[in-house]
Amino acid sequence: MNGSLHQFCCAVQKNCHISDARHGTDYGLCTYLLKMREFYRWENGLDYNTSLTNESVGEWLTAREALWETLSEDEFVPLSIEGLEFDPFDVEPINSVLESFGLVYSAGYGLKNKPLFFLGHLERRENPGGVSVWVAGRELARDLMAPAAMTQGDHIYIRQESFRRLLWEKLDNWRWHRPDNALGRAFAYYDFEDDLEGALDQMVEKELETVMLHEKGEYLAGQTLGQPWNDLLIGLGHTPAELMARAVRDHWADCQVTLPALLKRQDAASIHFYIGGLSGMREVLYPGLKSVYEQWHESDDWALLGDCVNEGAAHWSSLAGRLLDFLKLPPGQAQEEIKQLVEINIL
């Protein structure tokens, strides 16, 4: 990497540190410690079989938190490349320069409006149906939160390395007790016992398609909801209502695009993986889907899942539209009204 690119990478990583300094306390203690261990593994280039000692991780964590204390009040730094300077959120012009170097950059906002940045090697770029898909490989800069995919306007960013690490974390956690659940059934399609790396590669390649389907669903939902939806999320702030609104949109995206595609090709492995990934607010709001999944698993009746997904598509799209009505209310009132409305519309 030449000097200019190295400085650019360092500037992106500094913005990642600033974002983490502002939002590191957003997580519960257990989630925070797990994320920090994973971040330590990534930053030090350690493979999945390397055992981590509490002493080494603890020393690194202490140093990282000390760094964050020095950055928590800092503003994000501009990014310079090829003699040009950019605001760190000017993603499109930055990528127009980086593409010739085989790199891809992304900046946006995630859960609780946390700024998210990453820089990685560009594996490929696709342009299916009005949306541009950028697939990143090895990452050069990232924050504590590393989502496998993000939709920003007409662009979808897929992060293979982050997704691979996410799969490994899920596998590692599942192995503690090996329950007979949806995630375990998904893992059973791959030879993780004798070929961990190869099995991870195979699962990443297959399930990235599921991730991409979800992002395409997000894109279509965004086309319908428009900027008012983003304004609504900003107004909801770090509240349960924000989590609920995001989960409603996620379910709409999946019932509109992801699940119909998996059902059409009767992709049992990916159905298991999808259900195994339901957690948090998404799981709370859609218990009926898990119930029907278990019936399908016992009966192999694909029509059961199809009927459930069709019902979900109508339900979640209608509910998302109704949530926009609360944009006119004061934030505090909107939060309470949304919470009540969603709670009586659990499916």
CORCOR-V596726 format. One record per run of one state. SS is the DSSP state (hx for helix, st for strand, lp for the rest). FROM is the first residue (numbers start at 0). LEN is the number of residues. Records with the same first field share a line. If there is no record, write none. Layout:
SS: FROM-LEN, FROM-LEN
This chain:
lp: 0-2, 26-2, 43-10, 71-7, 81-2, 86-4, 101-1, 109-1, 113-1, 126-5, 142-6, 152-2, 174-7, 187-8, 236-3, 264-3, 276-3, 285-1, 299-2, 328-2, 343-4
hx: 2-24, 28-15, 53-18, 90-11, 110-3, 159-15, 181-6, 195-41, 239-25, 267-9, 279-6, 286-13, 301-27, 330-13
st: 78-3, 83-3, 102-7, 114-12, 131-11, 148-4, 154-5
